[in-house]
Amino acid sequence: MTLPQKTPATIITGFLGAGKTTLIRHILENAGNRRLALVINEFGDVGVDGDILRACGVKNCPEENIIELANGCLCCTVADDFIPAIETLLMLKDPPDHIIIETSGLALPKPLVKAFDWPSIRSKLTVDGVLAVVDARAVVEGRFADPPETADRRQKEIIPIDHDNPLEEVFEDQLNCADLIILNKVDLITQQQKADISAEIKKHSRSTAVLTQTEHGRISPEIILGLSAAAENDLLNRPSFHDLEDQHDHDDFDSFIIEIGDVADPSVLFEKLMQATREHDLLRIKGFIHVAQKPMRLLVQGVGGRLNSYYDRPWKPDEARRSQLVIIGLKGLDFAAISRIILSS
């Protein structure tokens, strides 16, 4: 008896602003005749990533093949959100040849891989591969490492450290689970920094993980799709900081949405966003802006001290022209102070 072929699924993880959505967009536009489907999870209630990908207009991934889950942590809501989303995709008239799952930048991939071992989907799907997208510039800037003096104290065990670095833990969990690690944005760093980062990544990743480099998420789908890793059968070799925890949470992070109104001069807004980032160590800014007298929507994305924007598509006739940004940072964000900076006249 021939067993039914399982639908392959690729899990794409990576910290906030690493370039996951840009990578997926490149896959969609270069996937040939593959019928693709997307499950997108975001930390924040404004569906920025899903809206970006729906705007691609790729025939092999129509809108009904894109499911967006804006609950902030797919790894914690497998039964409530992930399983129903997968079942919906598999019941489509033309079911996908391959499913791509984009986790939020704060999600841990291992609990999601575990979900593929559930009886309800084990016979239908397999984890073709887990991809970790790494922002090369953020690593160089020390975003995922403790200050040297703290790291040195830990190593020598001179004094106990009460709080682990939550950014470092999420980052290393993502590397530890990956079959393919994509060092993205290498155009923003030097050759020596590439070599140093590559050596450091290898210390925190599985010996079988493949490391590759790219700019702007441009990598052939043939490299990404078809790894045949069957990661759900290899959980013991994918260690996590949270293996002994019954439940993972995101209490180390805060997010909020700010409504800005029509923007007359985007450059003025960008200066305010950069000021807020510097003064409050914001991790991520993303959203859409309505620029007065402009027929197109302005997409704004910021990570660390970098901010970029472009007009991604015209506003739809029946679409509310709103200016909304999602702000994400470590626990304890001063919402009022950040809002005062951004909304100041």
C-alpha positions in Angstrom: 0.0 0.0 0.0 1.3 3.4 -1.0 1.1 6.0 1.8 -0.3 9.4 0.9 2.4 12.0 0.2 2.8 14.6 3.0 2.7 18.3 2.1 6.0 20.0 3.0 6.1 23.0 5.2 8.9 25.5 5.7 9.2 27.4 9.0 10.9 30.7 8.6 12.0 32.3 11.9 14.3 35.2 12.7 14.3 38.1 15.1 12.4 41.3 14.5 13.5 43.1 11.4 15.8 40.3 10.1 14.1 40.3 6.7 11.7 37.3 6.8 9.0 39.0 4.9 11.4 40.3 2.2 12.7 36.8 1.8 9.3 35.3 1.5 8.3 37.9 -1.1 11.4 36.9 -3.1 10.3 33.2 -2.9 6.8 34.0 -4.1 8.0 35.9 -7.1 10.5 33.2 -8.1 8.8 29.9 -7.2 7.8 28.9 -10.7 4.8 26.7 -10.9 4.6 25.7 -7.3 1.3 26.4 -5.6 2.3 28.1 -2.3 0.4 29.0 0.8 1.4 31.2 3.7 0.7 31.3 7.4 1.9 34.6 8.9 2.2 35.4 12.6 2.8 38.9 13.9 3.6 40.5 17.3 1.2 43.3 17.1 -2.4 43.7 15.9 -1.7 45.6 12.6 -1.1 43.0 9.9 1.8 44.6 8.2 3.6 41.5 6.9 0.4 39.9 5.5 -0.6 43.0 3.8 2.9 43.3 2.2 2.7 39.8 0.8 -0.8 40.0 -0.4 0.2 43.1 -2.4 2.6 40.9 -4.4 -0.3 39.7 -6.6 1.5 36.4 -7.3 -0.8 34.0 -9.1 0.5 30.8 -7.5 -0.2 32.3 -4.0 -3.7 34.0 -4.2 -5.2 35.8 -1.2 -7.2 32.8 -0.1 -3.9 30.9 0.4 -2.6 33.5 2.9 -3.7 33.2 6.5 -2.7 35.8 9.0 -2.6 35.2 12.7 -2.0 38.4 14.6 -1.9 36.9 18.1 1.7 37.7 18.7 3.0 34.2 19.4 2.1 31.2 17.2 4.3 29.0 19.3 1.9 29.4 22.2 -1.4 29.0 20.4 -0.9 25.9 18.3 -4.2 24.2 19.1 -6.3 27.4 18.9 -4.7 29.0 15.8 -2.1 26.9 14.0 -4.0 23.6 13.5 -7.2 25.3 12.2 -5.1 27.4 9.8 -3.4 24.4 8.4 -6.6 22.5 8.1 -8.2 25.4 6.2 -5.3 25.4 3.7 -5.4 21.7 3.1 -9.2 21.9 2.4 -8.8 24.4 -0.5 -10.1 23.3 -3.9 -6.5 23.5 -5.1 -4.4 22.6 -2.0 -0.9 24.0 -1.9 2.2 22.1 -3.0 4.2 23.8 -0.2 3.3 25.8 2.9 5.5 28.6 4.2 5.1 29.6 7.9 6.5 33.0 8.9 6.7 33.2 12.7 6.8 36.4 14.6 10.2 37.8 15.4 9.8 36.8 19.0 8.5 33.3 18.5 10.4 30.1 19.3 10.4 27.6 16.4 10.7 24.4 18.4 7.2 24.4 19.9 5.8 24.9 16.4 7.9 22.0 15.0 6.5 19.9 17.9 3.0 20.6 16.5 3.8 18.6 13.4 4.0 15.5 15.6 0.3 15.9 16.5 -1.8 13.0 15.2 -4.2 15.4 13.4 -1.5 16.7 11.1 1.4 14.2 11.3 0.0 12.1 8.5 -0.6 15.2 6.3 2.4 17.5 6.7 6.1 17.4 7.3 8.6 20.1 8.3 10.7 20.4 5.1 13.0 22.7 6.9 13.5 25.4 9.6 15.1 28.6 8.3 16.6 31.2 10.6 17.1 34.6 9.0 19.8 36.7 10.8 20.2 40.5 10.5 24.0 40.7 10.0 24.1 44.4 11.0 22.2 43.8 14.2 24.6 41.1 15.3 27.6 43.4 14.6 25.9 46.1 16.7 25.7 43.6 19.6 21.9 43.5 19.7 21.8 39.8 20.8 24.8 39.7 23.1 25.3 40.8 26.7 27.7 43.6 27.4 31.3 42.2 27.7 31.5 42.8 31.4 28.3 40.9 32.0 29.2 38.0 29.8 32.6 37.8 31.5 31.0 37.7 34.9 28.7 34.9 33.8 31.6 32.9 32.4 33.7 33.2 35.5 30.6 32.7 37.8 31.9 35.5 40.1 28.3 36.6 40.8 24.9 35.2 39.9 23.0 37.0 37.1 19.3 37.3 37.9 18.0 37.9 34.4 19.1 36.3 31.2 19.2 38.5 28.1 15.8 37.8 26.4 17.0 38.9 23.0 20.0 36.5 23.2 17.8 33.6 24.3 15.3 34.1 21.5 18.1 34.5 19.0 19.9 31.4 20.1 16.8 29.3 20.2 16.1 30.2 16.6 19.6 29.2 15.6 19.5 26.0 17.5 16.4 24.8 15.7 17.5 25.8 12.2 18.4 23.5 9.3 19.4 26.6 7.1 20.7 29.8 8.5 20.5 32.8 6.2 22.9 35.7 7.1 20.9 38.6 5.6 21.9 42.2 4.9 25.6 41.3 4.5 25.9 44.4 2.3 25.8 46.5 5.5 28.9 44.9 7.1 32.6 44.3 6.2 34.2 41.1 5.0 35.9 40.6 8.3 32.6 41.1 10.2 31.0 38.4 7.9 33.8 36.0 8.9 33.5 36.8 12.6 29.7 36.5 12.6 29.8 33.2 10.6 32.2 31.8 13.2 30.0 32.9 16.1 26.8 31.5 14.5 28.5 28.1 14.1 29.0 28.1 17.9 25.3 28.4 18.6 23.8 26.3 15.8 23.5 22.6 15.0 26.5 20.9 13.4 24.3 19.9 10.4 22.9 23.4 9.9 23.9 25.1 6.6 24.9 28.7 6.7 24.5 31.0 3.7 24.7 34.7 3.0 22.5 37.1 1.1 21.4 40.7 0.6 17.8 41.9 0.7 16.6 38.3 1.1 17.6 37.3 -2.4 18.1 33.6 -2.4 16.9 30.9 -4.8 13.8 29.1 -3.8 15.5 25.9 -5.0 17.9 26.3 -2.0 15.1 27.0 0.5 12.3 24.6 -0.6 13.1 20.9 -0.7 15.4 20.4 2.2 13.5 17.3 3.3 14.6 17.7 6.8 11.5 16.1 8.5 12.4 18.2 11.5 9.5 16.8 13.6 11.5 13.6 13.8 14.6 15.3 15.1 13.4 17.3 18.1 16.0 16.0 20.5 18.8 17.5 18.4 17.2 21.0 18.5 17.8 22.3 22.1 16.0 25.3 23.5 16.4 27.5 26.6 12.7 26.7 27.2 12.7 22.9 26.9 11.9 22.5 30.6 9.1 25.1 30.7 5.4 24.1 30.4 4.6 27.4 28.6 6.6 30.0 26.8 5.5 33.6 27.2 6.6 37.0 25.9 6.6 38.9 29.2 10.0 40.4 28.3 8.5 42.4 25.5 5.9 45.1 25.0 4.1 46.5 21.9 1.6 49.1 21.2 -0.1 50.7 18.1 0.1 54.4 17.5 -2.3 56.3 15.2 -0.6 59.3 13.6 -3.1 60.8 11.2 -2.3 62.2 7.8 1.4 63.0 7.3 2.5 66.1 5.4 6.2 65.5 5.4 7.5 62.0 5.9 11.0 63.1 6.6 9.8 65.0 9.7 8.1 61.9 11.0 11.2 59.8 10.4 13.3 62.2 12.5 10.8 61.7 15.3 10.8 57.9 15.0 14.6 57.9 15.1 14.6 60.1 18.2 12.1 57.8 19.9 14.3 54.8 18.9 17.4 56.3 20.4 15.8 57.5 23.6 13.7 54.4 24.3 15.8 51.6 22.6 13.0 50.5 20.4 13.4 47.1 18.7 11.0 47.4 15.9 8.8 50.0 14.1 6.5 49.0 11.2 3.3 50.1 9.6 1.6 52.1 6.9 1.4 55.9 6.5 -1.0 58.0 4.6 1.0 60.9 3.1 -1.3 63.9 2.3 -2.0 64.3 -1.4 -0.3 61.0 -2.2 -2.4 58.2 -3.9 0.0 55.5 -2.7 0.5 53.9 0.7 3.9 54.5 2.4 5.3 51.4 4.1 7.6 52.2 7.0 10.0 49.7 8.6 12.6 50.3 11.3 14.9 48.0 13.2 17.4 49.3 15.7 18.7 52.6 14.5 17.8 51.9 10.8 14.7 53.1 9.1 13.5 52.6 5.5 10.3 53.3 3.6 8.8 53.0 0.2 5.4 53.4 -1.5 4.2 49.8 -1.9 0.9 50.2 -3.6 -2.0 52.6 -4.3 -4.7 52.9 -1.6 -7.8 50.9 -2.5 -11.0 52.9 -3.3 -12.8 51.3 -0.3 -9.8 51.3 2.1 -9.5 53.6 5.0 -6.4 55.8 4.6 -5.0 55.4 8.1 -1.5 56.0 9.4 -0.7 53.3 12.0 2.6 52.0 13.3 3.4 49.1 15.6 6.1 49.9 18.2 7.9 46.9 19.8 10.5 47.0 22.6 11.6 45.4 25.8 9.3 45.3 28.8 8.6 48.6 30.4 8.1 50.8 27.3 7.0 54.3 28.2 4.0 54.4 25.8 3.1 58.0 26.8 6.7 59.4 26.3 7.2 57.6 23.0 3.8 58.9 21.8 4.7 62.4 22.8 7.8 62.3 20.7 6.1 60.9 17.6 3.0 63.0 17.8 4.7 66.3 18.7 4.0 69.2 16.3 
